[in-house]
Amino acid sequence: MHVPLGLWLAVAAAIALVVGSTLAGLWRLADLEARGRVALGLSLWLAADVVLAGLGVFAATAHRVVPFIALGIVTPVVVGVWLMRRPSSLRRVLESLSVRSLIAVQTYRVAGVVFLVAWADGRLPAIFALPAGLGDVAVGLSAAWVAVRVDDGMARSRRRAVVWNLCGIGDLVVAVTLGALTSPTPLWPAALGASNPLVSRIPFVLIPVFAVPLSVLLHVATLRRLAVPSTRSVHEDPRPVAA
């Protein structure tokens, strides 16, 4: 299925927003060595995805029972979580960033609007594009609001941040699940309507194999940090006391 130039540029801008926002967050760190290694790792990861996507490795077809796009999504998450649990540059970087920064960087999730644009242009089915696009936009728009309040010393604000992260992960799970169910694989249920071949092909496939795993790792890193008591005094919200 042909992808018009306008949609190519929209997806490219979305990926550029993801990369730019992430690198901007890293640039606040004093640890130049760790920052450089993580930035290089992200660049190589994206470059590998572009090459593999261009070769059609991730493309879902009616003959592939297990599409390789699944490996493109799961492998970075597994590797990233493994690196978080051992001494590594990634762990040093994530521990250097504030919880506020880890949340605020996901403002880039507003880039999910490209799914809505593609749906409006008749390129993606509504059953996938609407939940995936609207969910991402909602997470991205609320990221700054949650980030501003997470370090205010209130236990309520930290609980709100935990809920936001869980909702963000849930949105990604829903999007990936609907993308898999609507892709043209042998398991595709015809009851879902027209198949969704574009989501596993370049340029759209860069979102599930790069932006989605990156977002999952940021959510995991944030939840790990929220599980540790804040160094500031965290207290319950004041309540009026009856005389």
N, C-alpha and C positions, 0 to 999 in steps of 0.2 A: 504494500500500500504506500503510495507516494506521500511524502511529508513536505509540505510547502516550505519555502525559504523562511517565511515569517515564523512558523512553528520551530524550525531549526534554531533561529536566532533567539526565540523565547526560551527554549530549553537551555541553550548555551548561556544565556543571561542568568537563568536559574542556578546552573552549576557554578557559574562565576560568583554568584552571590553566596553560595554555600562555602566555597573555597575562601573567598575574600573575608567573609565574616569570621571563619575559623582562624585564619592566619592573623587577622587583626587582633583577635583575643590572645593569641600566642605572643604577639609582639610586645605585650606589657611585661613579659617575664625578664628577669635579670639573668637567668641561666641561659646564656646564649648557645652553649653547646647542645643542651637538651632541646631547646627551641628549634635549632637548626635541624637536628635529627628528625624531630617529629614533622617539621615542615617538609623535609625531603621525603619522608615516608609517605605523607599524604600525596605529594606530587607524583611519586612513583606508582602509588596505588591507583590514582586517577588515570595516569598514562597507560597503565596495564589494562584498565577497564575500557579505555577508548580503543586500544588496539584489538582486544578480544571482541568488543562489540562490533567494531568495523569488519571483523572477519566472520561475524555471524555466529560466534560460539554460544552466545546466550540466547539465541533465537529459539522460541518455543515452536514446535511443529507437531503435527498429528502423529508423528512416528516416534517421538521421544517421550517415553513414559516419565522419566525424571529429567526435566530440562536443566541444563547447566546453569541457568540463571539462579537456581536454588543454591548452588555452591558459591556463586558470586555474592549472594546475600549472607549466607551463614558463615563462610570462611573468615571474612574480616571481623565479624563479631566474636567468633571463638578465639582468633588470634589476639584481638584487642583485649578481651577479658583476661586472657592468659598473661599478657604483658602487664596489665594492671596489678596482677597478683604477685609479681616478682619485681626485683630491682631493675628498672629500665628507664629509658628517657621518657617514655610515655607516662609512666607512673610519676616521675619527678615533675613533669609538666602539669599533669592533672592536679597533683597535690599543691602546686604553687599557685594555681588559679583559685580565686575566691568562688564560693558557691554562686554568688551573684553573677560572676562572669560566665560560669558554666551554663547558667540558665539563659542569660541575656543573649549569648551567641546564637541560640536557636530561634532568634527572630527571623533567621533566614528561612524558616519553614513557610513563610508567606509565599515562597517560590512555588508552592503547590498550586498556585493559581494557574500554572501552565496546563494542569489537567482540565481545569474548567474551560480554558481557552480552546483546548483541543476538542473537548466535548461539544462546545458551541459550534466548532467548525465541522462537526460530524466525524471526527477522526477516532474518538474514544467512546465506548459505550457509557451511558449514564450510570449504570449499576456499579461501575468501577470509578469513573471520574468524579462523580459528585461526592461520595463519601471520602475518597482519598483527597480530593482538592479542598473541600470545605473543612475537613478535619485538620489538614496541615495549616491552612490559613488561620483557623481558630487558635491552634497551638502557637503559631508564630506571633499573632497579634497579642496574645496574652503573656508571652514570655517576658517582655519588659516590665509589665505590671507585677508579675510574680517576683522577678529579680529585684526590683526596687525595695520590696517589703521583706525579703527573706532574711536580711541581716538586721532587722529593727529590734531584735531582742525578744520578740513575742513568740511564744510556743505556737500560737495559732498560725503565724506566718510560715513557720517551718512545716507545719502540717499541711498548709495550703500548697507549699512547694512540693511536698511528697505526692499529694494528689495530682498536681499538675504533671509531674514526671510520669506517674502511672497512666494518666490519660494520654500523654504523648506517646508512650510505648503502645498503648491500646490502639491509638490511631494508626500507627505503623503496622501493627499486626493485622488490623482490618484491611488496610490498603494492600498489603502483600497477599493476604488470603483471597481478596476479591480479584487481584491481578492474576493469581494462579488459577482460580476457578474460571476466569473468563478467557484465559489463554488457550490457543488451539492445540491442546494436548489430547492424548487418548482418553484422559479422564474428564475432559470438558463436558459439563452437563448442558445439553442443548436447550434445556428449559431456561437458561440464563440469557438466551437470545444470541445476537451476533457475537462472534468471537472477537478477541482483543489482541491481535498480533503485534501492534505497535509497541506495547509496553515492554516487550522483550527484545526490541530492536533499536538500534541507534537512531535518533539521539535519546529517546525516552528511557531506554534501559539504563542509562547512566544514573537515573534517579534511584531505582531500586538497588543497584549494585554498588553505588557510592554514597549517595545522600542518606539512604535509609540506614545502612550499617553504621555510618558516622553518627547519625542521630541517636541510634540505640546505644552506642558506646557513651555518648555524652550523657544520656539519661542514666545509664548504669553508674557512671562516675559520680554524677550528682547525688544519686540515692546513697551511694557509699559514703559520701561526705555528709549528707544529712543524717545518716545513722550515727555519726559521731557527735556528741554534745558540743555545742558551740562554745568557743572561748569567751564569748560575751555572756552576760547574764540573761538566760532565757527564762521568762516568767509568763505566767498566765495573764490574760488580759484583765485589767482591773474591773471590778464589778462594784456598783454602788452598794454600800452597806446600810441596811435599814437601821434607823435610830431605835 
